[in-house]
Amino acid sequence: MQFPRWQIAFTLLLATLAVSVRADERTRANKDEKTMKKLRLYIGTYTGEKSKGIYRVDLDLVSGEMRGLALAGEVANPSFLAIHPGQKFLYVVSEIGDFNGQKTGAVAALAIEPKTGNLKLLNIEPCGGAGPCHIVTDKAGKNVLVANYSGGSAAVLPIKADGSLAKMSSLAQHEGSGVNEQRQQAPHAHSINLDAANRFAFVADLGLDQVLVYRFDGEQGTITPNDPPYAQVAEGAGPRHFAFHPDGTKAYVINEMLLTVTAFKYDPKKGTLTELQTVSTLPGKRQAGDSTAEIVVHPSGKFLYGSNRGHNSIAVFAIDERGVLKLTGHATEGIKTPRNFAVDPTGKYLIVANQDGDSLTLFAIDQKTGALEPTGKTIEVPMPVCIRMLPIE
């Protein structure tokens, strides 16, 4: 069938306008990030004798100073956090095994007070499995997605108009085990992430040595297995956390037990992951007690970082145009059990949460090499486990 010339021209014009709009959006976002001067850090912790809940700290992006530590809100074991896209609400897992007499953990919804940064509890809902350890919100701000470590499952809870949580709308229970009888006797969902299009959810399961892939329906609040339903990593690797490259065509998972990173090529249409390589996060052989934790891709897409516990370091990788990694160095100063870390939106700093060091440590990022340069900036925070950031006007 041949289309009229005016129709072809009109279609091309619409396509050009769409590309122009996306380019303008990226330009505005880059401009906002470059002019950003201050961030509020929300820190998840394990509660007990030292910690009482979620803390907040202000980071000055000009001077690198971290100031104003304060308890923002109280929740039991708020180990991982997610900030709503509208920046008015914060969601946190309560990493427990019993909630109101049920063998499950829970998720709390909190409202953010704009001036002080303090948090007001809206409600708490069970999440279908014990030991929830990771949480994200979807891109539209309509749902939270949770990984339950001890429960070996992933769940979706819808977000109401007032920011509070509705009851769980979907639960995917994992089945099976791995080769390590001590750590992989059952499934252990360790993280959950969404792709840029909000179409697929990825759950790194330490117990199964798999990154499970789900089709995500944000309107219905459901996750269903993709075809194929997972990407396999090496036996006994123990996949933990997962990160996408900014271009949306590459992804990475850090493997806790073998201290490696597996790089994947990603097909955003099919939701499939194809392994490119697996590399060590260490300069030499792993020692007893070593394990990895967090993985983050720099906003530029040029560098990747991974945390080594036991070795007490942040591994630095260069990323080439194919997505392949090259280990270029390690940062160690002021690091003790780096459970989590975060790179600020401008790509200037990397902040490490030292779980056993009861502190946050700030590194400057070399924009040419990705190397981490100690700044000497640190602040005491009890049992920090997770860092999430919010711009301050």
N, C-alpha and C positions, 0 to 999 in steps of 0.2 A: 504494500500500500504506500502511495506517495502522499506526503502531507503538503499542504499549501506553504509557500515560502514565508508568508506572514506568521504562520503557526510555528515553523521552525525557528524563525528569528525571535519570536516571543519567548519560546522555550529557552533559547540560548541566553536571552536577556535575563530571565528569571534565575537561571543557573549562575550567571555572572553576579547578579545582585546578592544571591545567597552566599557565594564565596566572599564577596566584599563585606557583607555583614559579619561573617565569622572572623574575617581579618580585623575588622574594627573592634570586635569584642576582645580578641587577643591583644590588640594594641592597648585598649583601655585597661585590661587586666594587668599587662606588663607595666603600664604607667602607674597604676595604683600600687603595685608591689614596689616599684622603685621609689615612690614617695612615702611609703610606709615608714613610720618612725618608731612606733611602739607596739608591743604585743603583750597580751595577757596570757600567761601560761597557766593552764589547768593541769594539775598533777594528781593522777590516781595513785593510790597506795594500798598496802595491806594494813588494816587497822589492828590495834592491840595496845600494848604499853606505850609505844612511841607515837603512833598515828591515830587520829580521830576521824579521818575521812578524806575529802577532796580539798586540796590546797590550791592557792593561787599565788602567782609571782608575776611582777611586771618586768618585761625585758625592754631595755632601751636599745634600739637597733643602731643608733649612732655611736654611743659610748660602749655598748656591750655590757652595761651594768644590769644586774638582776636585783630587784629590790621589792620590799613590801610583802614578804611572806605572810600569809594569813589563811586560816581555815575558812574555806568558802562554803562548805556544806558537809553534813554528816550522813554517811551511808556505810554499811558494813562491807568491808573488803571491796572498795570501789577500784578494782585493779585496772579496768580499761574504760576509756571514755570515747565519746563521739559528739561533736558539735553539730547541731542542726544547720543546714545550708542557710537558713534565715538568720542564724547567729543569735536567736533569742532563747534557745533551749539547749540543754546538755543532757545526754543519755549515758548511763553508766551501768556496767554489769555489777551485780553484787555476787562476788565469787564465793558462794557458800554451797553447802550440800543439803540444807534443810530450810525450807521457807514455808512458814505457817503450817508445819506438820507434813509438808510434801517433800519427797526426795528430789528436790530441784533447787536451782539457784533462781535469781531474779534479775530484773532490769528496772532501774529507777529513772524517772523523768524529772528533770529539774529546770526551773525557769531561771534565766540569767538576769540579775539586776544590772541594768546598763551602767549606772554611775559607779557602783562599788565593785561589781563583778561577783558579788555574793550569789549563792544559789538557794532557791526556794523549792522544796520538794513538792512535786505535783502528785505523783502516785508511783506505786511499785507493782509490777506484774511478774508472775512466774514465767520462766522461759523454757520449760519442757525438758530440762536436763540439769544435772548437778555440775557445779564448777564452771559456770560461764566465764570465759577468759578473754573474749575479743568481741568488739561491737563496731558496726558502722551504720550510718544512715544512708538511704538511697539518695540519688541525685535530685529527686523531686521533693525530698523532705516528707514523704508520705509513710515511710516504714523504717524500722530499725531491724537489722539482721544480726544475729548473735551466734557465736560458736560456743558450744558447751563441751568443755574438755572431758570432765569425768563422765558426763552423760553420753559422749560420743555422738553428738547430734548438732544440727543447725536449725535455727528457728527464725521466724519473721513475726514481728509485732507491729500492727498499724499505729500510726501517729494521728491523734485527733486534732481538730482545729485549734484547740487551746494548748497544744503541745504535750498533753498527757498521753499515756499509752492505752490502747485498747487491748483486749485479750488476744493471745497468740493466734495467728491466722494460718500458720503453716509450720510443720515440723518434719524434718528429714532425719530419720534415724540411720546411722551408719552401722554396718555389720562386718565382722571379720577380725583378724588379728595380724600381727607381724612376726618377724623372726626373733626379735629380742623378747625373751620371756619375762623379763623384769619390767620393761617399759611399753611393750606392744602386745600385751595379753588381751587387749580390747581396743576398739576405736577410740581415738582422742582428737576430736576436732579442735584445732589450735588457733585458727583465724578464719575470718570470712571477709571477702572483698568483692566489690562490683567493678565491672568494666565501665569505660567512659560513657557508653551508650545506655547503661542501666538495663541491659538485657540479660547478662549472665553473672552468676555469683560463683565464687571460687573458694572452696573450703580446704585448707591444708590440714590433713589428718595425720598426726604423728604416729598413731597406732597402726595405720594401714599402709604407710609409705605411698600415699596418693594425694593428689590435688583433685578433689571432686569438683565437677562442673555442673551447675544447675541453671536451667532457664528460669529467669526471674520475671514475674508479672507484678509490676508495681501497683496496678489498679486493684488487683485481687489480693495482693499481699501473699503470694505463693512462690515456692521454689519446687521445681520438678527436675528429675535427672535429664541431663543433656545426652546426646548421642554423638560420640562416645561419652560415657558418664564420668571419666576421670583421666588424668595423666599420671603415669607411674614414675616414681623415682627409685633410686637404688634401694635394695633390701637393707633394712636397719638404718636408713638415713634419718628418718623422723622429721618430715617436713613440718615447719612451724609457722613462719610468717611469709607473706606474699606481697609483691609490689609490681605495679605496672610501670613501664617506661612512658614518659609523657606523650610519645607519638602514638601510643595505643596499639602497636604491632609487636611489642616485645614484653615479656614478663619474667619475673624472677621469684624463686622460692628459696628460703634459707633453711637448711636441714640441721636440726638441733643436735642430733646424736653423732653424725659423721663429720660435723663442722664443715659443710660444703654449701655452695650456692649452685642451683641448677637454673640455667638460662633457657627460656623458651621463645620460640616464634609463636605469635598469637594471631589467629584468624578471627577478626571481630564479627564476621558474618556467621560463622559456624560455631564460635565459642570453643575452638579447639586449640590445644597447646602441643607444640612439637619441640622436643628437646634439641637445643643447640650444643650445649656443653655442661659439664659439671666441674667446678673448681674448688679448691680448698680455701678456707678463710684464714688459715694459719701460715706462718712463715716456715714451719717445720712440722714434725709429727705431733698429733694431739696427745695430751696427757690425761691421766685419770682425773675426772672432775671437770674437764672442759666441756663446754656446750655453747651453742649459739643462741641468739634470741631475736633481735630485730633486724629488719632490712628496709632500706630507704633509697630511692633513686633521686638524685639531685634534680631540681627543677629544670636545669639546662639539658638534662638527658645525657650528659657527658660522663657522669660518675655514679657509682653505686657504693653504699656503705653497709656493713654488717657488723653486729656486735658479738664479741667472743667473751663469754663468762669463763672464769678460771684463768684463761690467758689474760683477762682484763684489758681488752683492747677493742678499738674500732678498726676493722679492715677497710682499706680503700681500694676500689677497683676503677679502672678506666673502662668505658664502654665504647666500642667502635661502631661504625655505621650499620653493621650486621646485628648488633646487640651482644656480640661476644665480649667477654670480660677478661681483663688482665689485672692481676693483683699488683698494686704499685706501692703499698706501704701500710703501716699501722700507726695509730695514735694510742698512747698508753698513759700519758700524764694525768694524774688525778682521777683515774678510772678504777672503780671497784664494783664488780658484778654489774655490768651495764645491761640491765634488764630491757631497757627501751631507750630510744633516742629520737630526736626529731630535727629536721632541717627547716629553718624559717622560710616563709614564702619567697623572700628575696634571694635566697640561696647564699646568704652571707655567712650565717652561723649554723653550727651543729651543736645541739644541747644534749648532753648525756644524763640519763637518770641512773644514778649509782645506788642500786637497791641496798647493798650492804655498806655503802659509804654514807648513806643518809644525806645525799647532796645532789645538786645539779652542777655539771661542769660545762663550761662554754669553750668551744673551739671556733676559730676563724677558718673559713674555707678559701683556699687558694683557687681563684676562678680559672686559672689556666691549667693546673695540674690536678685539682681536687684534693690536694694534701690538706690535712688538718693541723692547724697551727695553734698551740696552746696560748690562751689569752690571760691565764691566771685568774679569770673570773669564775667564782663559785658561790653557791649559796646553800645553806643547810636546809634540807627538807626530809622529814622522817619517812623512811621506807618507800622511796619513789619507784613506781612501776610503769607509769605511762605519762606522756606529755602530749597535750593538745593545745593549739594556739588560736587566739582570737585577736584581730586587730583592735586597737584602741584609738578612738577619734582624737 
